[in-house]
Amino acid sequence: MPANSKLPAVRPGVVLAILRVTLGALFGSTFFENLGKGLYTPTGYASLIHSYVQYGHAPAVWKAVMESAATAAVVTAPLQAILEASLGILLMIGLFTRPAALVAFAFLGGLWVSEWGIGWIWELLMPMVVAASLALGPSGEYMAVDLAVARRWPRLARFATW
């Protein structure tokens, strides 16, 4: 930033921490919203997935994957609940930040394809970009539990921070 700038600025690491906590909060709030709607029950989950298949414009191969997930809703519904809650917690506290962000990117990417033709295209692209940025950048090196893990267990930190 130019020395003569009058605008306030924060360090890039702080910006990554803000994005990390915000993405974690998105997953946390989505978990509680879906829980309240009954979407983690086999019936609620299967119904949601069937609506994606029926009204969405995802490729046929992806619709087949979604149908498989709906058929196995007894297993996939609670697994999705665990995934969303875990990503929310891991990202908010900054534990295994980069792997969690990579999983979040993949999960959001699958959801984005599932919602083609149903939702606004940018609705999930922006969180995907944030997740990709966190996976690629040093997001666990600022205001994160990953820092304590790196000090205490350096070998484990290699996995957590790549």
N, C-alpha and C positions, 0 to 999 in steps of 0.2 A: 504494500500500500504506500502511495507517495507520502513523504514526510509532511507535506503541507496540507494534507487532507484534514478537513474539519469533522468528518464523519466518524462515529465510534466504530471500532472493529473488535472482534473477538478472534482468538486463535482458531485456526482450522480444526484442531482437535476438539475444542469446545463445541463447534458447529456439528461435528460428527456425533458427539455425545448427545446433543439436543435431538438430532435426527434419530439416533438409536433409541432413546427413551420414548420419543414420539411414536416410532414404529412399534415398539413394545406395547405402548398404551393402546394403539390401534388393535393389536392382537388381543390384548386383555379385554378391551371393551367389546370386541366382536365375540369373544368367548361368552361373556355374560349375556349379551344380547341373544345369541343363538341358544344358550341354555334356557333363557326365559321363553323363547319361542318354541321350545321342544325339538329343536333341530338336531340334537344329539341322541334322540331316541331313534330306534330303527325305523319306525313309521315316518317320523318327521324328516329324517335324513333322506330316506328313499323317495319321499314325495318331492323334496327339493331337487334332488338329482334328476328325477324323472321330468321335472319342469324344465331343467336345463336341456335335457335331451329333446323334449317335445318342441320347445320354443326357441332354442338357441341355434346358432349357425356354425357350430364347431364341426371340424372334419369328421367323417363317418368313423374313422378309427378311434378318435377321441370319444365320440359318443358311445362306442362299444366299451371303452375303458370305464366311462361313467356308469353304464348299465351294469357292468361287473361290480362296481363299487356299491351301487344301489341294491343289487342282489345280495351282497354280503354286508348289508347295513348293520346287522347285529354286531359285527366286528368293526367295520369302518367308521360308524358313527362315533363310538367312544374313542377310537384312535384319533379321529379328527379333533375331538374335544381336547384330548391330551396334547396333541400337537399344537393347537392354537394357544392353549393355556401355557404350555412350556415355552413356546416362542415368546409370548408376552413377558413372562417372568425373566427368562434368560436375557432378552434384549433390554428390559428396563434396568436390571441390575448390572448388566455388562459381563455376564459369565458365558464363556465360549462364544463370544460375540461374533466373530467372523464365521464360524461354522453355522451358528444360528441364523445369521443374516443370509447365508447361502441357501439354507433350507427354506427360509422365508421367501427368498426370491423364486425358488422352484415351486413352492406351494402357490404363491400368488400368480406365477406364470400359468400353472394349470388351471387355476380359478379364472384367470383372464380369458383363456381359450374357451373354457366352459361357458362363459357369459357372452361370447361373441353374439351380437345381434340382440342381446337382451339389455345389457347395461351400457352406460356411456364408456367409450373406449379408454378415456383417460382416468377413469375411476380407479382402476387397478394398476395402470401403467406408472403412475407417480409413486405409489408405495413400492412397486417393483424397482424403479430407479433408485429409490432410497436404499432398499435392501441390497441391490447390486453395489452401490457406493460403499455401504458398510462392509460388505464382504471383501471388496477390493482395497479399501483403505485401512489405516491403522485405528479402526474404531474401538478396539478393546484396550487401547493404550491411554485413554483419557477418562477419568471419572468412572472407572469400571472395576468390578471384582476381579477381572482378569489381571489387573496389576498386582493384587495380593497373591493370586495363584502363581503368577510369574516369579514373584520373590520367594515364595514358599516351596513350590514344586516346579523348577525350571523346565524339566522334561515334559511335564504336562502342559506347560505354557506354550511349548512349541506347537502342540495340537490346537490349543485355544486361540492362538494368535497367528498361526502359520508362520 
